[in-house]
Amino acid sequence: MENFAPFLQYLISGLTNGAIYALIALGFGIIYNATTIINFAQGEMVMLGALCAISIYQVVPSLPLAFAGAVVLVTCVGLVFERLALRPVKDPTPIALIIITVGGAVLIKGVAMLLWGKDAYTLPPFSGNVPIHLGPATILPQNLWVLGITAIAVVALEAFFRLTLVGKAMRACAYNTRAARLVGIAAGRMVQLSFGVSAALGAGAGILIAPLTLGVYDMGTMLGLKGFSAAIIGGLGSLAGGVLGGLVLGVAEALATGFISSGYRDAVAFLLLLLVLFLRPQGIVGGRK
């Protein structure tokens, strides 16, 4: 029982971080399904979500308005990024598009540094900061918000892709772009929409984690890499795989930090990534589901 209390505390922390990684991983998977490329600017959408929400809250102290406003702004950034940076490329190849996303990430980070500087900002928790006792462990209300909103986002995504015409069109493009075009689906619009949905997920992840950490211009780099690792671990392009990969990564990080050393926190993600690539390259669940 003496070891159970810290284990439960680390598990709660790991699930919270894992939910954030899952949202970012889902963004990677959606764009991969639509374009077969990896959008390495996804981490910067997380950073923009956090900083935009903080800025809106400073002007109008309303958390719902800050959340909604930041998601809308970052979604527009994602749509514009695809329209101006990727669509004009003639005879695009996956490697060329991936390099463009890397350049876009550097540009977005630089613009964020100019706008917000290098200072760290904070966003108040969504519903107070009084810890809730869960047996021998404690959980902050913000942790519950992270887990709850992530669950809602996953269910909403599943319903969107399964039940709506636009979602079915995006899935059709993911399975076979040429066949989708033959039946009248505008594949270009579906690609742009995938960037918008992915940016919205990234923004949501950034806003949710901002009250637990600090919003700073370079926070997206590591979060993006963790989200990418989670997507690969679970199965790139799979909704269930992205969620599972994020949770597995978050819990593994927390347990390694608590029982081994905090110095291994960031190494865990890349160690798991290498193990999955060696032992099961398609991920735990497999891709494109």
Buried (B, 14 or more C-beta within 10 A) or exposed (E): EEEEEBBBBBBBBBBBBBBBBBBBBBBBBBBBBBBBBBBBBBBBBBBBBBBBBBBBBEEEEEBEBBBBBBBEBBBEBBBBBBBEBBEEEEEBEEEEBBEBBBEBBBBBBEEBEEEBEEEEBBBBBBEEEEEEEEEEBBBBBBBBBBBEBBEEBBEEBEEBBEEEEBBBBBBBBBEEBEEBBEEEBEBEEBBBBBBBBBBBBBBBBBBBBBBBBBBBBEBBBEBBBBBBBBBBBBBBBBBBBBBBBBBBBBBBBBBBBBEEEEEEBBEBBEBBBEEBEEEEEBBBBBBBE
